[in-house]
Amino acid sequence: MKVKEELNSPSGQRSTKTIVLISFVILKFLLQYLLLSPEYDLQRDEYLHLDQGDHLAWGYLSVPPFTSWNSLLIKLLGGSVFWVKFFPALFGALTMVVVWKTIEELKGNLFALILGATCVLFSVLLRLNMLYQPNSFDVLCWTFVYFILIKYINTENVKWLFTGAVVFALGFLNKYNIIFLAMGVLPALLLTPQRNLLAKKAFYIAALLALLLVLPNLIWQYQNNFPVFHHLKALSETQLVHVDRWIFLRSQLLFFIGSTLVIVAGLYALLFYAPFKKYQLFFWSILFTLIVFLYFKAKDYYAIGIYPIYIAFGSVYVANISKEGRSRVLQPIALAIPLLFFIPMYRYAFPNKSPEFIVNHQERYKKIGMLRWEDGKDHELPQDFADMLGWKELARKVDRVYSNFKEADKTLVLCDNYGQTGAVNYYTTKGIKASSFNADYVNWFDLNKKYNHLIRVINRSERESEIKEHSQYFEQVITVDSIANPFAREYGAAIVLFLNAKVDVNKAVMQEVEEVRNWKGD
């Protein structure tokens, strides 16, 4: 009896909740590591983001600076794959914690907390948090800003406006995608009593604080001719043009398919459940945000940050209406659905199966759209999986070639794309600093060195034309090796030696760098 009384006491309940939350966090980290098969390397984007940690700046061609700060921390910790994977897992775990705290703020009981944590854990975030990209921190910032808005609605304490400004600024410095959050929330405010927030002086002071925090990045964009617009234009022409709005909407259902009941319950509660009446702006916010995403033909995963907060609303509502009577059966059903949907997710959504297995069972993956790449076509493997193969092989082969040069410091390793370049730099055991005219690497050339030899990593489709074009500038050209893994997206990329330059390599590189830099500024 005494034990039961202690458990039911406020301190006992807090202790129980803390133990449950810690258990969910530990499970989250375990799953993120267990769902990755060791036969896969890092993904191509991860290599670029890691190299940004060696070239700190207030901006980059495709992303703001936050990821580079994180990359520097990873390098200080040793730079191993463990730490590369640790931070997206951490951001995913923190997203779950913020949802947990939101449920507590909404007066949810222990069941609501467990339901919310389960829905967040067994969702698309397991896949998103596999990769070291800005997306994981982006979702955390969206969820945190929504939580802060709820805290402000409940307390009207202006400290939450300033906290929100800081979190929004961090989100902006991580990924410009968070602007879509503001584009959804502001018109939603106008439709609800919370519009009085726009008349408060503190709101504009907080907005000014956010602007000051992101100003260094805006200045960097200005000084570099706003490369973000060039990047968006390139995305629009090469990737977003293939975005189908119907597929975008279908993906929204798939991302949190195990939590659909809870999310729909949350949306319903925002309209018709009296205790949530003051939060109705969240109902309109999701509509406006999705409309903006659809208008701009955004990639489907850009919208993932919207949903965790609605899991919090839905979890509290489901818990409250199912406390007694026949409705009580809703609790085990709501809890079981995300667990049941995790089974097919485990089978298909993660790189825990060999490439051979996936190729031999293509129809299963094709049915759920896993084989569709950014080019709008279906391929043998999911794009992320194909982008996690062949990199160690490439680096090992480049190392072997590089080690044969007595004048290694006079040898330039030049790759076709940022994935090749970053992979060579990450896995090298010879201290290679590969370069490229692709992405941010165009700004990182060491033009003070005198180069006599060139090791080129050339995409399969461009190998013959590249050799023909540049062989006249060197005394000898030798194709040494290539990526042999047939499942790698970089399959066939060749390692070609250009020996004993007849021209000034530095001058040629400087001309190429200048041309690329001028082009990106157009």
Order of alpha helices (4+ residues) and beta strands (2+ residues): alpha-alpha-alpha-alpha-alpha-alpha-alpha-alpha-alpha-alpha-alpha-alpha-alpha-alpha-alpha-alpha-alpha-alpha-alpha-alpha-alpha-beta-alpha-beta-beta-alpha-beta-beta-alpha
